[in-house]
Amino acid sequence: MSTPLQRRRATKPLAIATGALVLLFAALPTTTLLAVAMAPTLGAFIGDTTPRRYLTKCVAGMNLAGTIPFLHKLWTTSHDMATAIALVTDLYVWLSMYSAAAVGWLLFLGFPGVVAMVRALNARRRIYMLREQQKSLINEWGDTILPSAEAPRADHQ
């Protein structure tokens, strides 16, 4: 016997496939433009080995952002295949959509270094603040609060 949760999980791919098929026929110009525009996202999805698919998320978000103006143009002029083909064959449309996807790749490649640098700077600032706090405590309480390894020895004075 299968549980309701197992039946729901089994029907999820079928529901996605049905929705994609309906979108394909109901909005063929939009599907055509998206199929061409989102190719870098598909490449990122195939090549992404990170646990939570961060590369795919970065590329997909920026790729979609680069595609939105042309989807808007398609939807506001005439939603037909002639307009979709005209957009797909325009070099500047490709440049805009794929450049946005490239920015997503650069974000994925560059941000770990930026985050590491910011974390290192925060750690240095925290060390400085703790040392200043330690100095004020030593001034208030004397050397008796220092651990034995940090306490000044009488023979080295």
C-alpha positions as CSV (number, residue, x, y, z in Angstrom):
1,M,0.0,0.0,0.0
2,S,1.3,3.4,-0.8
3,T,0.7,6.3,1.5
4,P,-0.9,9.6,0.5
5,L,2.6,11.3,0.7
6,Q,4.1,8.7,-1.7
7,R,1.2,9.2,-4.2
8,R,1.7,12.9,-4.0
9,R,5.4,12.6,-4.7
10,A,4.7,10.3,-7.6
11,T,2.3,12.7,-9.3
12,K,4.5,15.7,-8.9
13,P,6.6,15.0,-12.1
14,L,3.4,14.3,-14.0
15,A,2.0,17.6,-12.9
16,I,5.1,19.5,-13.9
17,A,5.2,17.8,-17.3
18,T,1.5,18.6,-17.9
19,G,2.0,22.2,-16.9
20,A,5.0,22.5,-19.2
21,L,3.1,20.9,-22.1
22,V,0.2,23.3,-21.6
23,L,2.6,26.3,-21.5
24,L,4.3,25.1,-24.6
25,F,1.1,25.1,-26.6
26,A,-0.7,28.0,-25.0
27,A,2.2,30.4,-25.0
28,L,4.5,29.1,-27.8
29,P,6.1,32.5,-28.5
30,T,7.0,32.9,-24.8
31,T,8.3,29.3,-24.6
32,T,10.4,29.8,-27.7
33,L,12.0,33.0,-26.3
34,L,12.6,31.4,-22.9
35,A,14.0,28.2,-24.4
36,V,16.7,30.2,-26.3
37,A,17.2,32.8,-23.5
38,M,17.6,30.3,-20.6
39,A,20.2,28.1,-22.2
40,P,23.0,29.3,-19.9
41,T,20.8,28.3,-16.9
42,L,20.4,24.8,-18.3
43,G,24.2,24.7,-18.7
44,A,24.7,25.8,-15.2
45,F,22.2,23.3,-13.9
46,I,24.0,20.5,-15.7
47,G,27.4,21.5,-14.5
48,D,26.5,22.6,-11.0
49,T,28.0,20.3,-8.3
50,T,27.3,22.5,-5.3
51,P,25.0,20.9,-2.6
52,R,22.3,23.5,-2.9
53,R,22.8,24.4,-6.5
54,Y,24.1,27.9,-5.8
55,L,25.6,28.3,-9.3
56,T,22.2,27.5,-10.9
57,K,20.5,30.0,-8.6
58,C,22.9,32.8,-9.5
59,V,22.9,32.2,-13.2
60,A,19.1,31.6,-13.4
61,G,18.3,34.8,-11.5
62,M,20.5,37.0,-13.5
63,N,19.6,35.2,-16.8
64,L,15.9,35.8,-16.1
65,A,16.6,39.4,-15.2
66,G,18.3,39.8,-18.6
67,T,15.3,38.1,-20.3
68,I,12.5,40.1,-18.7
69,P,12.7,43.2,-20.9
70,F,12.3,41.1,-24.0
71,L,9.5,39.1,-22.6
72,H,7.8,42.4,-21.8
73,K,8.3,43.5,-25.4
74,L,6.9,40.2,-26.6
75,W,3.9,40.4,-24.4
76,T,3.1,44.1,-25.0
77,T,3.5,44.2,-28.8
78,S,1.9,41.2,-30.4
79,H,2.3,37.8,-28.8
80,D,3.0,35.9,-32.0
81,M,5.8,33.7,-33.4
82,A,7.0,36.4,-35.8
83,T,7.8,38.7,-32.9
84,A,9.4,35.9,-31.0
85,I,11.6,34.9,-33.9
86,A,12.5,38.6,-34.5
87,L,13.7,38.8,-30.9
88,V,15.5,35.5,-31.0
89,T,17.4,36.5,-34.2
90,D,18.5,39.9,-32.8
91,L,22.1,39.9,-31.8
92,Y,21.7,42.6,-29.2
93,V,18.9,40.6,-27.5
94,W,21.3,37.6,-27.2
95,L,24.1,39.9,-26.0
96,S,21.8,41.3,-23.3
97,M,20.4,38.0,-22.1
98,Y,23.7,36.1,-22.1
99,S,25.6,38.9,-20.6
100,A,23.2,38.9,-17.7
101,A,23.8,35.2,-17.3
102,A,27.6,35.8,-17.4
103,V,27.2,38.3,-14.5
104,G,25.5,35.4,-12.6
105,W,28.5,33.2,-13.2
106,L,30.8,36.0,-12.0
107,L,28.7,36.6,-8.9
108,F,29.0,32.8,-8.1
109,L,32.8,32.9,-8.7
110,G,33.5,36.2,-7.0
111,F,31.3,36.3,-3.9
112,P,33.0,33.6,-1.9
113,G,36.2,35.7,-1.9
114,V,34.3,38.9,-1.0
115,V,32.6,37.1,1.9
116,A,35.8,35.6,3.1
117,M,37.5,39.1,3.1
118,V,34.5,40.7,5.0
119,R,34.6,37.9,7.6
120,A,38.3,38.2,8.1
121,L,37.9,42.0,8.6
122,N,35.1,41.4,11.1
123,A,37.2,38.9,12.9
124,R,40.2,41.4,13.1
125,R,37.8,44.1,14.4
126,R,36.4,41.8,17.0
127,I,39.9,40.8,18.2
128,Y,40.8,44.5,18.4
129,M,37.7,45.2,20.4
130,L,38.3,42.3,22.8
131,R,41.9,43.3,23.3
132,E,40.8,46.9,24.2
133,Q,38.2,45.5,26.6
134,Q,40.9,43.2,28.1
135,K,43.2,46.2,28.6
136,S,40.5,48.1,30.4
137,L,39.8,45.1,32.6
138,I,43.5,44.8,33.4
139,N,43.7,48.5,34.3
140,E,40.7,48.1,36.6
141,W,41.5,44.7,38.2
142,G,45.3,44.4,37.8
143,D,47.4,41.6,36.4
144,T,45.8,39.0,38.7
145,I,43.0,38.4,36.2
146,L,45.4,37.3,33.4
147,P,45.9,33.6,32.7
148,S,49.3,32.3,34.0
149,A,50.6,32.0,30.4
150,E,50.0,35.8,29.7
151,A,50.9,37.1,33.2
152,P,54.2,39.1,33.2
153,R,56.9,37.2,35.1
154,A,59.0,38.9,37.8
155,D,62.3,37.5,36.4
156,H,61.9,39.2,32.9
157,Q,61.2,42.7,34.1
